[in-house]
Amino acid sequence: MKNTTLTVLLLAGCWTQSTLAAPLDALLTAVPNDKAGAAKLELGYDVINNTLDVFGVRAKDPVYGGTNVGDYNGFHLRGGYAITEKLWVDGGVWQRNIAYRNEQENITSWQLATQYRLTDQGSQAGQYAVRLGMWGNVAPIVTKNSATSIPNINLQSVSVSKPQDFQVQADLIGTWAMGMQSQLSAFIGAGVSRIAVGTLTGKVNGCDYNIVSNAQGTYASLNAPCNNLTSASYSSPSTLAQWLSYTSQYYQLGGQFQWRKENWQVNTGYQFQYLNRDQVDAAIVQRGGIAYKTNHIVVAEIERKMDKHLALFARGQVMSNQFVGEMPFTYNSSTASKFGRLYGFTSFGARWIF
């Protein structure tokens, strides 16, 4: 068994069809506000299951089609405020519930950003803005309730506490008017990512063990008396540390087209991501696997204004390689093969404009 076998636990509870992290970058615009003091608040319900799989994305999966693997529901709250005509701040939080067979995982995602417009309103050459943001994901615990083996250690189940990722990102955005009713935006950006986990625990012969992995190997020690044992330990020369916690860099570009007429507005956006994870991806290739370094994301949204301050919306998102780059802690050398799948989900909700 290869050194990285145990890392599958990071995805065992939620599979890779989990959730959105870097929220809606495909719809970035250099003009998110109209004037100083403007504010927006969005409350939405996010969901995917076999009933809502109207384009058959899930049903066509050769392994998980027709199952509950990847079923997802949750809520999100997003908001933004124009401190000045040019300075905009926004943020959001997502609470996610993801099904994997008989297990349910809970994940929290968050995002904060500030954006400054470099040009004045009405510029004939278009509007340009710089954006600096941070975002991340964290789960209290992820558990794999099935056998996992590494040399000298056979685990009946494995749990990881607090797997998480943290990203810092910068983008340059341009927006150009395309007549009275539409506009076109484009963006380019880059960021750095840090993935980390807390403690590892597992069961061996029905007893609970603490697991430590470092550059020298992996060690399991009994954490409480069990089955007439007061102390017991196992060791393996396989090391998992460098594939459980790592840093990476990523780059992205894309754009959106917005059309509006009276009380209706339609947004369509595209985002391309490229990730540089030499340490992890090199291990994947060495094992004969495929390292997924890119993702193509398409987002479409329709909004209907109900009055001056309230609008309802429906939004869909499709990804060529699931959540590559959008939930980094789920990607490692054992789970990478799962990211070769198409995936999509929908959101419904309301916006308040002040």
Helices and strands as residue ranges (DSSP letters): G 5-8, H 9-12, G 25-27, E 39-48, E 72-82, E 87-100, E 103-117, E 127-138, E 141-144, E 148-150, E 153-155, E 157-161, E 164-177, E 182-196, E 200-204, E 207-214, E 217-222, E 233-236, H 241-244, E 246-261, E 264-276, H 278-286, E 294-305, E 310-319, G 328-330, G 336-339, E 343-353
